[in-house]
Amino acid sequence: MSRIGKKPIPVPAGVKVRIADGVVYAGGPKGKVSQALVAGIGAEANDNQLQVTRQDDERQTRASHGLMRALIANAVQGVSQGFTKTLDIVGVGFRAEVKGKQLHMALGYSHPVVFAIPQGIDVAVEKNTRITVSGPDRQQVGQVASEIRNLRPPDIYKGKGVRYSDERLRLKVGKAGSK
């Protein structure tokens, strides 16, 4: 039995969980998230707890048991507390601002970079250089943050570009420092 898979998922107050047709639906103050169950995995809702069960002991089912429990726990946590990723823009003249449902950035290119913010994701900019991506779906928040970072990844020599705020860069020594 999976150690992670057999742990019950606590459902906080204010979160509604519904299981129908192999899909777990979670709704709360931060939004709504649905998670499809893999074949051979089931879920049961008891008073303020969710239990993820598996039907057999086949290799693929055992491998998916802990994964499905973690994904459902992320959905429950996302609709109650939400997830955030923070990015920093480093560079002279590099800045960002939110205009409607678009993120406008000056990243050192000859043109401004415009990023369309997807449905269900909130983007906030502080001090023109700190971008906060938040939302109820952990996978979508991480994907949007990754797409924003890939617009101008950090330079390996000077460190200029868009990076995660907790990211540590190892800068390379230029040709002047090699002697």
Contacts in CASP RR format, 6 or more apart in sequence:
PFRMAT RR
TARGET T0000
AUTHOR 0000-0000-0000
METHOD contacts of the structure
MODEL  1
MSRIGKKPIPVPAGVKVRIADGVVYAGGPKGKVSQALVAGIGAEANDNQL
QVTRQDDERQTRASHGLMRALIANAVQGVSQGFTKTLDIVGVGFRAEVKG
KQLHMALGYSHPVVFAIPQGIDVAVEKNTRITVSGPDRQQVGQVASEIRN
LRPPDIYKGKGVRYSDERLRLKVGKAGSK
1 65 0 8 1.000
2 62 0 8 1.000
2 65 0 8 1.000
2 66 0 8 1.000
2 69 0 8 1.000
4 65 0 8 1.000
4 66 0 8 1.000
4 69 0 8 1.000
4 70 0 8 1.000
5 52 0 8 1.000
5 65 0 8 1.000
5 66 0 8 1.000
5 68 0 8 1.000
5 69 0 8 1.000
7 69 0 8 1.000
8 46 0 8 1.000
8 49 0 8 1.000
8 50 0 8 1.000
8 51 0 8 1.000
9 49 0 8 1.000
9 50 0 8 1.000
9 51 0 8 1.000
9 52 0 8 1.000
9 69 0 8 1.000
9 72 0 8 1.000
9 73 0 8 1.000
9 76 0 8 1.000
10 48 0 8 1.000
10 49 0 8 1.000
10 76 0 8 1.000
11 17 0 8 1.000
11 45 0 8 1.000
11 48 0 8 1.000
11 49 0 8 1.000
11 50 0 8 1.000
11 76 0 8 1.000
12 76 0 8 1.000
12 80 0 8 1.000
14 28 0 8 1.000
14 29 0 8 1.000
14 80 0 8 1.000
15 26 0 8 1.000
15 27 0 8 1.000
15 28 0 8 1.000
15 76 0 8 1.000
15 79 0 8 1.000
15 80 0 8 1.000
16 26 0 8 1.000
16 27 0 8 1.000
16 28 0 8 1.000
17 24 0 8 1.000
17 25 0 8 1.000
17 26 0 8 1.000
17 27 0 8 1.000
17 45 0 8 1.000
17 50 0 8 1.000
17 76 0 8 1.000
18 24 0 8 1.000
18 25 0 8 1.000
18 45 0 8 1.000
19 25 0 8 1.000
19 43 0 8 1.000
19 44 0 8 1.000
19 45 0 8 1.000
22 36 0 8 1.000
22 37 0 8 1.000
22 42 0 8 1.000
23 34 0 8 1.000
23 35 0 8 1.000
23 36 0 8 1.000
23 37 0 8 1.000
24 34 0 8 1.000
24 35 0 8 1.000
24 37 0 8 1.000
24 43 0 8 1.000
24 50 0 8 1.000
24 72 0 8 1.000
24 75 0 8 1.000
25 32 0 8 1.000
25 33 0 8 1.000
25 34 0 8 1.000
26 32 0 8 1.000
26 33 0 8 1.000
26 34 0 8 1.000
26 35 0 8 1.000
26 72 0 8 1.000
26 75 0 8 1.000
26 76 0 8 1.000
26 78 0 8 1.000
26 79 0 8 1.000
27 33 0 8 1.000
27 79 0 8 1.000
28 79 0 8 1.000
28 80 0 8 1.000
29 79 0 8 1.000
29 80 0 8 1.000
30 78 0 8 1.000
30 79 0 8 1.000
30 80 0 8 1.000
30 81 0 8 1.000
30 82 0 8 1.000
30 135 0 8 1.000
30 136 0 8 1.000
31 79 0 8 1.000
31 120 0 8 1.000
31 136 0 8 1.000
32 79 0 8 1.000
32 136 0 8 1.000
33 75 0 8 1.000
33 78 0 8 1.000
33 79 0 8 1.000
33 136 0 8 1.000
33 137 0 8 1.000
34 75 0 8 1.000
35 68 0 8 1.000
35 71 0 8 1.000
35 72 0 8 1.000
35 75 0 8 1.000
37 43 0 8 1.000
37 68 0 8 1.000
38 61 0 8 1.000
38 64 0 8 1.000
38 67 0 8 1.000
38 68 0 8 1.000
40 54 0 8 1.000
40 55 0 8 1.000
40 56 0 8 1.000
40 61 0 8 1.000
40 64 0 8 1.000
41 52 0 8 1.000
41 53 0 8 1.000
41 54 0 8 1.000
41 55 0 8 1.000
41 61 0 8 1.000
41 64 0 8 1.000
41 65 0 8 1.000
41 68 0 8 1.000
42 52 0 8 1.000
42 53 0 8 1.000
42 54 0 8 1.000
42 55 0 8 1.000
42 68 0 8 1.000
43 50 0 8 1.000
43 51 0 8 1.000
43 52 0 8 1.000
43 53 0 8 1.000
43 68 0 8 1.000
43 72 0 8 1.000
44 50 0 8 1.000
44 51 0 8 1.000
44 53 0 8 1.000
50 72 0 8 1.000
50 76 0 8 1.000
52 65 0 8 1.000
52 66 0 8 1.000
52 68 0 8 1.000
52 69 0 8 1.000
52 72 0 8 1.000
54 61 0 8 1.000
54 62 0 8 1.000
54 64 0 8 1.000
54 65 0 8 1.000
55 61 0 8 1.000
74 83 0 8 1.000
74 138 0 8 1.000
75 136 0 8 1.000
75 137 0 8 1.000
77 83 0 8 1.000
77 138 0 8 1.000
78 135 0 8 1.000
78 136 0 8 1.000
78 137 0 8 1.000
78 138 0 8 1.000
79 136 0 8 1.000
82 134 0 8 1.000
82 135 0 8 1.000
82 136 0 8 1.000
83 134 0 8 1.000
83 135 0 8 1.000
83 136 0 8 1.000
83 137 0 8 1.000
83 138 0 8 1.000
83 141 0 8 1.000
83 142 0 8 1.000
84 132 0 8 1.000
84 133 0 8 1.000
84 134 0 8 1.000
84 135 0 8 1.000
84 141 0 8 1.000
85 132 0 8 1.000
85 133 0 8 1.000
85 134 0 8 1.000
85 141 0 8 1.000
85 142 0 8 1.000
85 144 0 8 1.000
85 145 0 8 1.000
85 164 0 8 1.000
86 130 0 8 1.000
86 131 0 8 1.000
86 132 0 8 1.000
86 133 0 8 1.000
86 164 0 8 1.000
86 165 0 8 1.000
86 166 0 8 1.000
87 130 0 8 1.000
87 131 0 8 1.000
87 132 0 8 1.000
87 133 0 8 1.000
87 145 0 8 1.000
87 148 0 8 1.000
87 149 0 8 1.000
87 162 0 8 1.000
87 163 0 8 1.000
87 164 0 8 1.000
87 165 0 8 1.000
88 129 0 8 1.000
88 130 0 8 1.000
88 131 0 8 1.000
88 162 0 8 1.000
88 163 0 8 1.000
88 164 0 8 1.000
88 165 0 8 1.000
89 95 0 8 1.000
89 96 0 8 1.000
89 105 0 8 1.000
89 107 0 8 1.000
89 128 0 8 1.000
89 129 0 8 1.000
89 130 0 8 1.000
89 131 0 8 1.000
89 161 0 8 1.000
89 162 0 8 1.000
90 129 0 8 1.000
90 154 0 8 1.000
90 159 0 8 1.000
90 160 0 8 1.000
90 161 0 8 1.000
90 162 0 8 1.000
90 163 0 8 1.000
91 160 0 8 1.000
91 161 0 8 1.000
93 106 0 8 1.000
93 108 0 8 1.000
94 105 0 8 1.000
94 106 0 8 1.000
94 107 0 8 1.000
94 108 0 8 1.000
94 129 0 8 1.000
94 152 0 8 1.000
94 160 0 8 1.000
94 161 0 8 1.000
95 105 0 8 1.000
95 106 0 8 1.000
95 128 0 8 1.000
95 129 0 8 1.000
96 103 0 8 1.000
96 104 0 8 1.000
96 105 0 8 1.000
96 106 0 8 1.000
96 125 0 8 1.000
96 128 0 8 1.000
96 129 0 8 1.000
96 131 0 8 1.000
97 103 0 8 1.000
97 104 0 8 1.000
97 105 0 8 1.000
97 125 0 8 1.000
97 128 0 8 1.000
98 104 0 8 1.000
98 117 0 8 1.000
98 123 0 8 1.000
98 124 0 8 1.000
98 125 0 8 1.000
100 117 0 8 1.000
101 116 0 8 1.000
101 117 0 8 1.000
102 114 0 8 1.000
102 115 0 8 1.000
102 116 0 8 1.000
102 117 0 8 1.000
103 114 0 8 1.000
103 115 0 8 1.000
103 116 0 8 1.000
103 117 0 8 1.000
103 123 0 8 1.000
103 125 0 8 1.000
103 131 0 8 1.000
103 148 0 8 1.000
104 112 0 8 1.000
104 113 0 8 1.000
104 114 0 8 1.000
105 112 0 8 1.000
105 113 0 8 1.000
105 114 0 8 1.000
105 115 0 8 1.000
105 151 0 8 1.000
105 152 0 8 1.000
106 112 0 8 1.000
106 113 0 8 1.000
107 113 0 8 1.000
107 151 0 8 1.000
107 152 0 8 1.000
107 161 0 8 1.000
107 162 0 8 1.000
108 152 0 8 1.000
109 152 0 8 1.000
113 151 0 8 1.000
113 152 0 8 1.000
115 147 0 8 1.000
115 148 0 8 1.000
115 151 0 8 1.000
117 123 0 8 1.000
117 144 0 8 1.000
118 140 0 8 1.000
118 144 0 8 1.000
120 135 0 8 1.000
120 136 0 8 1.000
120 137 0 8 1.000
120 140 0 8 1.000
121 133 0 8 1.000
121 134 0 8 1.000
121 135 0 8 1.000
121 140 0 8 1.000
121 141 0 8 1.000
121 144 0 8 1.000
122 133 0 8 1.000
122 134 0 8 1.000
122 135 0 8 1.000
123 131 0 8 1.000
123 132 0 8 1.000
123 133 0 8 1.000
123 134 0 8 1.000
123 144 0 8 1.000
124 131 0 8 1.000
124 132 0 8 1.000
124 134 0 8 1.000
125 131 0 8 1.000
125 132 0 8 1.000
126 132 0 8 1.000
130 165 0 8 1.000
131 148 0 8 1.000
131 162 0 8 1.000
133 141 0 8 1.000
133 142 0 8 1.000
133 144 0 8 1.000
133 145 0 8 1.000
133 148 0 8 1.000
134 141 0 8 1.000
135 141 0 8 1.000
145 164 0 8 1.000
148 162 0 8 1.000
149 162 0 8 1.000
149 163 0 8 1.000
149 164 0 8 1.000
151 162 0 8 1.000
152 160 0 8 1.000
152 161 0 8 1.000
152 162 0 8 1.000
153 161 0 8 1.000
153 162 0 8 1.000
153 163 0 8 1.000
154 160 0 8 1.000
154 161 0 8 1.000
154 162 0 8 1.000
154 163 0 8 1.000
154 167 0 8 1.000
154 169 0 8 1.000
155 161 0 8 1.000
156 169 0 8 1.000
156 171 0 8 1.000
156 172 0 8 1.000
157 171 0 8 1.000
157 172 0 8 1.000
157 174 0 8 1.000
158 171 0 8 1.000
159 169 0 8 1.000
159 171 0 8 1.000
163 169 0 8 1.000
END
